[in-house]
Amino acid sequence: MIKTELCELLGVKYSIMQAAMGPYDTSDLAAAVSNAGGFGIVSHPAPQLKYGIMALVKDPDKLRESFEDVKQRMMAAIRNVSRLTDKPFGANFGVAPEQPDVPYLLDSLLEERERDPELARKLRLVITSAGDPTQPHLKKIKDAGMMWFHTVPSVYHAKKAEKAGVDGVIATGHEEGGTWRITL
């Protein structure tokens, strides 16, 4: 077995990290990956189609309802992984402007983690992707004592993520395969 810096950082046996596969519920997969010695990731759910894009844009009540629905599904997935594994795992948030629920979801995740010491021990990393890592609310990840990786498509974006203070950069190509680099 090869021990890498990533293994040490994440507290895993193998330097294998599951990719985020939002908008799908990846909680069972995340628990299985973590239980097998890798690092499982809970994906950011998408709003359900019943809310409709135009309703979300024009109706603040529908927007709040949609945010609450996404939060409930994300927190259920986090709790499911925590119940199914005693190993470390993480969560992913797409932070593009088209996903305005992230500040709300992040606050909910951090509150849940603060209330549950067992969850805080296991939920160690947030991976952000598909957006600007310099958004002010993302600093809460580090303020909460969690590690923060950001997925990037280019050197320009990697440098921007590093300036934002991330702990690691996941570099992807057009095929969405990733490699990681710790920016300690």
Backbone bond lengths (Angstrom), bond angles and torsions (degrees), N, CA, C in turn:
res aa  C-N    CA-C-N  psi(-1)  N-CA   C-N-CA  omega(-1)  CA-C   N-CA-C  phi
1 M - - - 1.447 - - 1.530 109.19 -
2 I 1.317 115.82 136.93 1.458 121.94 179.50 1.520 108.86 -98.99
3 K 1.316 116.99 121.02 1.460 121.81 174.89 1.519 108.39 -93.11
4 T 1.311 116.31 128.67 1.458 121.21 -179.80 1.522 110.01 -118.01
5 E 1.316 115.80 171.08 1.453 121.37 176.54 1.535 110.48 -60.60
6 L 1.338 116.51 -34.66 1.462 120.25 177.90 1.534 110.48 -64.46
7 C 1.331 117.48 -40.99 1.472 120.61 177.16 1.521 110.59 -57.57
8 E 1.316 115.38 -47.28 1.466 120.20 -179.25 1.528 111.14 -64.02
9 L 1.314 116.51 -44.78 1.457 121.81 -177.24 1.528 112.02 -62.09
10 L 1.328 115.79 -44.13 1.465 120.23 -175.66 1.524 113.81 -92.39
11 G 1.320 117.12 -11.70 1.459 120.35 -179.12 1.517 112.97 73.67
12 V 1.351 116.15 39.19 1.464 120.97 -178.66 1.521 110.87 -117.76
13 K 1.319 115.47 163.85 1.456 122.05 179.84 1.526 111.49 -80.46
14 Y 1.334 116.53 -39.57 1.462 121.93 -177.23 1.527 110.24 -119.79
15 S 1.321 116.43 145.86 1.469 119.52 179.91 1.530 110.09 -84.69
16 I 1.320 113.69 58.82 1.460 121.84 178.32 1.527 107.27 -120.84
17 M 1.328 115.44 123.56 1.455 120.94 179.49 1.519 108.27 -120.48
18 Q 1.315 115.78 125.27 1.458 121.10 176.80 1.518 109.51 -65.17
19 A 1.290 116.96 137.88 1.459 120.93 174.75 1.520 109.87 -75.31
20 A 1.315 115.20 148.83 1.461 119.51 172.10 1.523 107.15 -70.72
21 M 1.302 116.72 138.70 1.460 120.69 -177.62 1.519 110.41 -130.87
22 G 1.320 115.46 44.80 1.447 119.48 177.97 1.513 109.78 -64.09
23 P 1.247 115.68 149.80 1.456 131.46 18.43 1.527 113.83 -96.22
24 Y 1.312 117.52 20.20 1.458 121.23 -172.98 1.522 112.24 -87.91
25 D 1.342 116.14 153.97 1.453 121.85 174.87 1.523 107.78 -75.69
26 T 1.310 116.54 110.71 1.464 121.61 -178.15 1.523 111.81 -108.48
27 S 1.323 117.36 18.91 1.461 119.49 -173.45 1.523 112.88 -64.11
28 D 1.320 119.22 -42.81 1.466 119.95 178.80 1.525 110.99 -65.27
29 L 1.335 116.97 -41.05 1.455 121.19 177.37 1.527 110.45 -64.76
30 A 1.324 117.46 -43.83 1.467 120.98 -180.00 1.524 110.82 -59.13
31 A 1.322 117.23 -43.84 1.465 120.37 178.68 1.523 110.78 -64.43
32 A 1.332 117.32 -41.69 1.466 120.88 179.54 1.524 111.60 -63.80
33 V 1.331 117.01 -42.87 1.472 120.84 178.89 1.525 109.61 -63.04
34 S 1.317 117.27 -46.41 1.465 120.37 179.29 1.523 111.21 -63.21
35 N 1.323 117.06 -44.31 1.470 120.22 179.05 1.523 112.53 -62.40
36 A 1.328 117.44 -28.37 1.463 121.76 179.83 1.531 112.41 -83.90
37 G 1.336 118.04 -2.03 1.453 120.86 176.95 1.513 114.86 106.15
38 G 1.337 117.45 -1.86 1.459 121.22 175.93 1.514 110.02 -95.47
39 F 1.332 116.10 -161.27 1.454 120.99 -178.80 1.522 109.02 -123.00
40 G 1.338 116.99 108.83 1.453 122.63 -178.62 1.521 111.92 -81.74
41 I 1.335 115.10 151.28 1.463 121.65 -178.35 1.529 110.01 -129.17
42 V 1.327 116.18 129.18 1.460 122.51 172.95 1.530 107.11 -86.17
43 S 1.311 116.60 128.26 1.462 121.74 -176.69 1.522 113.19 -87.98
44 H 1.310 114.53 153.30 1.469 124.12 177.83 1.539 108.74 -72.74
45 P 1.331 117.86 115.95 1.469 118.73 178.75 1.527 111.81 -72.21
46 A 1.305 115.42 155.07 1.466 121.31 175.87 1.527 109.29 -95.62
47 P 1.329 116.67 157.37 1.467 118.45 174.08 1.530 109.97 -60.01
48 Q 1.304 115.86 146.94 1.459 119.87 178.33 1.530 109.90 -71.95
49 L 1.316 115.49 149.72 1.461 121.17 -178.12 1.524 112.87 -60.26
50 K 1.325 117.33 -26.19 1.462 119.42 -177.43 1.529 112.60 -60.88
51 Y 1.335 117.64 -19.92 1.455 119.68 179.60 1.513 112.08 -81.71
52 G 1.306 117.82 -28.88 1.460 121.77 177.15 1.519 113.10 65.94
53 I 1.299 116.22 139.11 1.462 121.85 -177.61 1.523 111.85 -60.84
54 M 1.317 118.47 -47.13 1.465 120.20 -177.39 1.527 111.37 -65.06
55 A 1.324 117.11 -37.25 1.463 119.63 178.55 1.522 110.33 -63.70
56 L 1.336 116.44 -38.90 1.461 119.89 179.99 1.525 111.13 -66.71
57 V 1.312 116.30 -36.11 1.457 120.46 -178.30 1.526 110.91 -73.28
58 K 1.315 117.35 -39.23 1.462 121.11 -171.73 1.524 115.01 -98.79
59 D 1.312 117.94 -16.63 1.461 120.06 -171.82 1.536 110.46 -123.20
60 P 1.337 117.57 104.41 1.472 119.84 -178.08 1.525 112.99 -61.53
61 D 1.342 117.58 -30.74 1.468 119.47 177.63 1.523 110.94 -66.63
62 K 1.320 116.39 -41.63 1.471 120.35 177.52 1.526 110.41 -65.07
63 L 1.326 116.86 -37.28 1.453 121.18 178.81 1.531 109.74 -63.00
64 R 1.323 117.69 -48.07 1.467 121.52 177.92 1.525 110.86 -61.00
65 E 1.320 116.38 -42.25 1.463 121.43 178.91 1.531 110.62 -62.06
66 S 1.315 116.25 -41.94 1.459 121.26 178.59 1.526 110.85 -64.71
67 F 1.334 116.87 -44.84 1.466 120.92 178.52 1.528 110.09 -58.91
68 E 1.328 115.91 -44.17 1.470 120.09 -179.17 1.526 110.62 -64.01
69 D 1.324 117.22 -40.43 1.463 121.28 177.94 1.531 111.23 -62.90
70 V 1.322 117.02 -45.53 1.472 120.82 178.90 1.525 109.46 -63.28
71 K 1.329 116.81 -42.78 1.473 120.51 178.83 1.534 110.79 -60.01
72 Q 1.324 116.73 -45.76 1.467 119.62 -179.14 1.530 111.18 -61.25
73 R 1.333 116.60 -41.73 1.471 119.69 -179.93 1.531 111.65 -69.62
74 M 1.330 117.31 -38.21 1.464 120.64 178.51 1.528 110.88 -66.31
75 M 1.316 116.47 -45.63 1.468 119.73 -179.27 1.534 111.08 -67.66
76 A 1.336 117.49 -34.79 1.469 120.04 175.83 1.526 110.09 -63.90
77 A 1.326 117.10 -39.91 1.465 120.88 178.42 1.529 110.67 -65.55
78 I 1.330 117.39 -42.89 1.475 121.73 178.42 1.532 109.88 -61.07
79 R 1.332 116.43 -47.07 1.472 120.03 179.56 1.526 111.46 -63.70
80 N 1.323 116.92 -37.50 1.461 120.93 178.79 1.530 110.61 -61.83
81 V 1.320 117.13 -47.33 1.468 119.81 179.22 1.523 109.69 -62.54
82 S 1.316 117.23 -44.50 1.459 120.47 -179.69 1.525 111.55 -60.27
83 R 1.331 116.21 -35.09 1.468 121.05 178.92 1.539 111.21 -72.37
84 L 1.335 116.76 -34.68 1.463 121.66 -173.98 1.527 114.99 -87.67
85 T 1.333 117.24 -13.88 1.465 118.65 -179.41 1.517 110.88 -141.27
86 D 1.312 114.60 152.86 1.448 121.62 173.10 1.526 110.01 -105.13
87 K 1.323 116.11 7.60 1.467 123.22 -174.83 1.532 110.92 -99.22
88 P 1.330 116.71 165.39 1.462 120.39 178.04 1.530 112.80 -67.51
89 F 1.338 114.91 148.76 1.464 121.78 175.29 1.521 108.78 -153.80
90 G 1.330 116.20 174.44 1.455 120.89 -178.46 1.517 111.99 -137.84
91 A 1.329 114.72 -177.66 1.462 121.98 179.55 1.528 108.39 -135.47
92 N 1.323 115.55 152.32 1.460 122.41 179.66 1.522 109.97 -117.85
93 F 1.328 115.37 141.06 1.461 121.77 171.40 1.517 108.57 -129.81
94 G 1.325 116.11 125.65 1.456 120.73 168.40 1.512 106.49 -76.74
95 V 1.321 117.74 128.04 1.465 120.17 -172.59 1.528 112.87 -113.64
96 A 1.325 116.60 23.47 1.461 120.94 177.22 1.530 109.81 -67.73
97 P 1.329 117.48 157.23 1.472 120.21 178.79 1.528 112.59 -57.57
98 E 1.318 117.17 -24.74 1.469 120.99 179.53 1.528 111.91 -73.82
99 Q 1.316 117.99 -2.23 1.465 122.42 -179.95 1.528 109.40 -122.37
100 P 1.326 116.43 70.77 1.466 119.91 -175.19 1.526 113.66 -73.28
101 D 1.325 118.07 -1.59 1.452 121.30 -179.37 1.527 113.33 -79.86
102 V 1.329 118.36 -9.84 1.461 121.54 -172.66 1.535 113.73 -58.70
103 P 1.322 121.39 -47.10 1.473 118.17 179.28 1.533 112.10 -57.78
104 Y 1.301 116.45 -40.39 1.466 122.53 178.67 1.530 110.94 -65.56
105 L 1.340 116.53 -46.59 1.466 121.01 179.09 1.522 111.80 -64.24
106 L 1.308 116.44 -43.71 1.459 120.53 -179.57 1.523 110.70 -61.48
107 D 1.320 117.29 -44.83 1.467 120.19 177.02 1.525 110.53 -58.91
108 S 1.315 117.49 -43.04 1.467 121.43 -179.99 1.519 111.11 -63.48
109 L 1.321 116.71 -43.54 1.462 120.97 179.68 1.525 110.79 -62.99
110 L 1.322 116.69 -45.07 1.464 120.18 -178.69 1.527 111.71 -67.93
111 E 1.331 117.52 -36.01 1.468 120.74 176.03 1.523 110.61 -65.45
112 E 1.310 117.23 -44.05 1.468 121.86 178.76 1.529 110.12 -60.93
113 R 1.317 115.71 -43.27 1.463 121.22 -179.93 1.533 110.37 -64.96
114 E 1.317 117.33 -38.75 1.460 121.39 179.44 1.529 111.76 -67.19
115 R 1.338 116.80 -35.71 1.471 121.57 179.82 1.527 112.92 -73.69
116 D 1.337 117.04 -24.83 1.460 120.84 -171.90 1.536 110.47 -122.18
117 P 1.328 118.47 99.00 1.467 121.17 -177.80 1.535 113.29 -59.43
118 E 1.305 116.94 -32.71 1.472 120.46 178.22 1.530 110.14 -66.92
119 L 1.316 116.69 -42.39 1.455 120.57 176.23 1.530 109.92 -64.15
120 A 1.317 117.46 -41.76 1.471 121.13 179.68 1.528 110.84 -60.11
121 R 1.319 117.62 -35.50 1.465 121.48 178.40 1.530 111.44 -66.79
122 K 1.320 116.80 -36.79 1.464 121.28 -175.28 1.526 113.52 -90.21
123 L 1.318 117.83 -42.03 1.467 122.26 -176.25 1.527 108.56 -83.30
124 R 1.335 116.17 95.67 1.459 121.51 -168.71 1.526 115.44 -105.88
125 L 1.320 117.63 -18.97 1.455 120.38 -167.96 1.516 111.11 -138.95
126 V 1.327 115.61 139.79 1.458 121.67 168.11 1.523 106.56 -116.18
127 I 1.325 115.16 129.88 1.458 121.67 174.24 1.523 106.80 -107.10
128 T 1.316 116.21 124.71 1.453 120.61 174.36 1.523 108.41 -104.85
129 S 1.316 115.20 153.87 1.464 118.72 -176.22 1.523 109.79 -155.34
130 A 1.326 114.83 164.97 1.470 123.19 170.70 1.516 114.16 57.96
131 G 1.314 117.15 37.06 1.456 118.82 178.30 1.513 112.07 -177.85
132 D 1.304 115.05 -173.98 1.458 123.39 -174.32 1.531 110.98 -79.89
133 P 1.338 118.11 118.21 1.462 120.39 -179.88 1.530 113.84 -76.22
134 T 1.327 117.60 -4.92 1.460 119.23 -178.94 1.529 112.91 -89.97
135 Q 1.325 117.42 6.67 1.463 120.01 177.91 1.534 108.80 -60.70
136 P 1.324 117.59 130.33 1.476 120.99 -172.28 1.530 114.44 -55.98
137 H 1.326 118.37 -37.73 1.468 119.90 -176.38 1.532 112.26 -66.44
138 L 1.324 118.91 -19.30 1.465 121.21 -179.25 1.530 111.85 -71.72
139 K 1.319 117.88 -19.71 1.473 121.33 176.43 1.532 111.02 -62.32
140 K 1.322 117.12 -21.99 1.465 120.90 179.79 1.521 111.89 -61.18
141 I 1.325 117.16 -26.46 1.467 120.93 179.66 1.520 109.32 -59.62
142 K 1.313 115.85 -53.23 1.459 121.07 -179.51 1.530 111.05 -68.71
143 D 1.341 116.87 -37.95 1.461 120.47 178.91 1.522 111.32 -60.35
144 A 1.332 116.79 -28.28 1.465 121.66 179.63 1.528 111.97 -85.25
145 G 1.338 116.50 1.02 1.461 119.61 178.38 1.514 114.40 84.12
146 M 1.327 116.44 14.36 1.459 120.25 179.03 1.521 110.45 -95.34
147 M 1.322 115.81 158.98 1.460 120.88 171.32 1.523 108.11 -82.28
148 W 1.330 114.65 153.90 1.463 121.01 -177.38 1.516 108.89 -137.76
149 F 1.327 115.82 120.25 1.462 122.69 172.67 1.527 107.10 -112.67
150 H 1.326 116.32 151.77 1.466 120.53 176.49 1.523 108.71 -130.32
151 T 1.321 116.65 136.57 1.459 122.94 179.27 1.522 109.46 -88.46
152 V 1.347 115.52 131.20 1.465 120.66 -175.43 1.527 111.21 -133.41
153 P 1.350 116.83 151.13 1.463 120.52 178.68 1.530 114.94 -99.57
154 S 1.354 117.37 -6.04 1.460 118.47 -174.60 1.528 110.84 -154.40
155 V 1.314 115.90 167.57 1.460 121.62 177.24 1.535 110.18 -62.41
156 Y 1.323 116.61 -41.99 1.472 120.59 177.70 1.534 110.33 -53.58
157 H 1.322 116.16 -48.61 1.463 120.83 -178.31 1.530 111.34 -69.08
158 A 1.326 117.64 -33.95 1.468 121.36 177.68 1.533 109.93 -63.21
159 K 1.317 116.48 -43.19 1.466 120.31 179.24 1.530 110.73 -65.27
160 K 1.318 116.62 -37.89 1.466 121.18 177.64 1.533 110.20 -64.49
161 A 1.333 116.47 -42.31 1.471 121.04 178.67 1.530 110.58 -64.66
162 E 1.317 116.07 -41.75 1.459 119.82 178.98 1.531 110.41 -62.22
163 K 1.328 117.03 -42.17 1.469 121.14 177.26 1.531 111.39 -63.24
164 A 1.335 116.50 -31.11 1.465 121.07 179.69 1.525 111.52 -71.44
165 G 1.342 116.68 -16.06 1.461 120.15 176.10 1.511 115.55 101.80
166 V 1.329 117.77 15.80 1.465 118.81 179.97 1.526 110.47 -64.87
167 D 1.330 115.75 157.06 1.467 121.85 176.99 1.512 111.84 -86.39
168 G 1.328 116.45 -22.59 1.455 119.93 -179.01 1.514 110.96 -155.96
169 V 1.315 114.64 153.85 1.453 122.26 178.86 1.519 107.70 -118.08
170 I 1.315 117.13 132.50 1.455 122.67 174.15 1.519 105.91 -107.48
171 A 1.319 115.94 111.77 1.467 121.05 -177.53 1.517 109.21 -92.22
172 T 1.328 116.20 126.96 1.459 120.78 179.45 1.515 109.98 -119.56
173 G 1.298 114.82 156.06 1.460 120.43 172.77 1.512 108.97 -106.91
174 H 1.312 116.34 -169.92 1.461 120.19 -179.40 1.521 112.10 -62.62
175 E 1.322 117.47 -22.55 1.469 121.02 -179.03 1.526 112.23 -85.62
176 E 1.334 116.71 -1.29 1.460 123.81 178.35 1.516 113.78 70.57
177 G 1.310 119.57 12.67 1.458 121.11 171.58 1.509 107.39 -77.29
178 G 1.319 117.60 148.67 1.459 118.45 -175.61 1.512 113.04 -129.58
179 T 1.308 115.19 152.63 1.453 122.61 168.83 1.516 105.46 -128.64
180 W 1.292 117.98 152.88 1.450 119.94 -175.34 1.518 110.32 -112.75
181 R 1.335 115.01 159.14 1.455 122.09 173.89 1.511 106.91 -147.07
182 I 1.306 116.36 127.93 1.452 121.25 177.99 1.522 107.99 -82.95
183 T 1.315 117.05 136.28 1.458 120.85 -175.59 1.514 112.32 -108.42
184 L 1.300 118.45 22.08 1.461 123.71 -175.41 1.463 112.87 -27.97
